[in-house]
Amino acid sequence: MTPEIVGVVGLVAIFAIAMWRKVNMGAVALVAAFLLGTFYFSLEAADISAGFPGNLLVTLVGVTFFFGLARTNGTVDHVVNGAVDLVKGRAALIPWVFFLLAAVITGSGAISAATNAILIPVGLAFATRYRINPVLIGLSIINGTNAGGFSPLAVYFSIVNGVLEGEGISVDPLTIFLVTFAFNLALNIVSFFVFGGRRLFHHSGGTDTGEELQAGTGPWSAKNTLTLLLFTLILVGGLFFGLDVGFLALTAAVVLGALWPADLKEGMSGIGWGVVLLIGGIITYVSVLQGAGVVDNLSNSVVGIGSALVAGLLMMYIAGIVSAFASTNAMFGVLVPLAAPLLVAGQLPALGFTLALCVAASAVDSSPFSTGGALVVANSEEDKQEKAFKGLMAWGMSMVAIIPVAVWLIFLAW
């Protein structure tokens, strides 16, 4: 079998064993990465483990640790209580508030991972209080992040445009932004109704009133003030100074833990270690395939296909599949140069291809193996994490299956 077939068979086996025996999928993936990397691709152990996403680990641990402490000391409850009046009990508005917040923040130039890391824990606190499906809130934030992600000021657009300009290709920034925004808005409308948005029109969060919540939080204290101040510093540092949100959150958690050690045990219980293993293992396996050149081989084989339209469709699927497990930015850097000869020759429309690639590579960020999806699972209530994972898995894999062919039909084939 070719390396490409071996890699895909290995991935199927990982999912099958994990589902069959209820073993953490990440642990199975790490074993598969070791076996395949060592005995098939002849990689050293150090090369295999180098693919473990250390930055994602810091983000997940730092954010869940900080917000675990913020929940323990009552700050999250106080903040949510204060925001109850703003939405006036209209639970159906909450997902859209977070969608717009994410779009504005990311569209203003913030890194997508920072936007997700800051908004998702807060959004899921609202989900708990208003009895909203955490997947709905999580997807609203992720879709909002993608909706703003291709504004002329956004990081995603800067990367795509930079690669295009390097190939001598220019596209209209406003068109890219408006079309990708509209596409992600449409996706969020669909997810709103798929994950229980309809019932939110008929209730205001169940029996949890603002007064009942306030009564359970106790008086505002010095630790609440400091926690809110630290969160503000995380927000400012991550969004305006480009500092890593994971390290900022971890630093804030250490400060709180050092000052109030009695909160540490319960706060640390909020760290999603199982999610870290799950996501880290899968990404490490995909990294082994990337390091062995499997992804590049697939991409080069696609470009060599005689039909430009067929090549375009296959490139959309490569973008969707790989981005669901690995870096979205990497796909822009890999596929645009490969497609450049087809774009320059006019065999594929430059604007249509760019629009299709932007949507296909980013819509799958809702996968539980992406940073945003992983944060949704990790910050969900413990008894809802498995359901959140399955919901995001179903949605994310639907995006992988449907979006590439949809954008191909809309932007390339027509």
Phi, psi and omega in degrees: 000149178286159178303325180296316180292318179301317181297316180292317178300320178298320180294318177298318180297322178300311180297317183297313181295317182296318181288324184288313186255004178059033175271145178306124185300326179295321178296317178298319181294322178295320176296316180296320178297320179294311183295312182291316181295319184283311190264349179246314181263358177056044178267153173281155180302322180297324179292324180291310183291339178297339179281350178294128188284086181300324180294322178292322178300313180298319180297311181297313181294312182299312183292314182291328177293311181298313182286337171297317176292321180295327175287317182299318182272005173088000184294318180300316179299317179298316181295316179296319178301317180294332181275347181303318182295331183294323180264354176052040175077005181273091185298329183294340181278337189300311179303325183283330174299315181288327175301312182291320177302313181297319181295317181292315183296312181289321179295341179274357176118001179287150176292137183303317181298324179292317178301313180297317183295328181277317187276326187298313179299321178293316180299321181287337172294320174296319180301319179295312184292323184262006180055046177260143177303122181301331178296322180296314179296315180300314180294325179299320179289315181295315178296322177295319177301316178290327179297323178269352188291347182239025171291161181300342180263350190280156182294314180306312182295321180301320180293311181298312182295323178297317179294319179297314181297327177295337178262006179077027183242135179238144178226161181280116183299320183295319178297316178303313182295310185295318183289315180293325176298312181298321181296315180289328174297316178298318177299321182288328175298316179297312182295328179302315182278330178294322186253037167093015181294329183300318183290343181290341177290343188253003177210167183241036176102019176077217185268358182279090177277163180299322181295318181295321180292317182298323181295333184270355185265341184081174182290154176296136185231177180298322180293328176293319179298314181293319179300316180293323177296316179297321177297320178298319178294322176299315181300310182294314181297319182285319187273327187250342181241002175068020179282153183290123184294324180299312179293322177298315180295320179296319177299315179298321179295320179296319178299311180297317181296323180291325181279325181229073185298340179296337181273351190297313185301310181291323180296319180291337178293344178279350180292128184273070182299321179297323178291320177302314179295316181300305184291316182300320181294314180296315181295324177297319179298313180296325178297323177299317179295319179295316181297330180277000177084010183297315182294315179297321178297318178298315182297315180295324178295322180296315182296332181283355179292142184298320183273123180296322181294318178295318177300319178298318179296315181295324177294325177296321179290322176298316179300314182293314184294312183290320181294334178293337183242345186221204188284126174293318180301323182298324181294325176296319182290333183271312191278327180298311178299323179294324182275350186308314180302323179291325180287315181296322181282353179081009179288335172230140179290130184298313181294315180297318179296318180297315178299314181298317182293318179302315182287315183297323183280335185259331182299332181277003175296348177282354176300143178293353179265358174270168180299313180297312180298320179297322178294324177297313180296314185294329183263000173286157175301146188305319182284355180248001184294318180295319179295321178296318179299313181295321179296316178291326177297314180297314180293312182300316179290331174295320177297319179298321184281321191264315189299315181304315181287328179295312181290330176297315179294318185286314191257340184244308186290330181266000000 
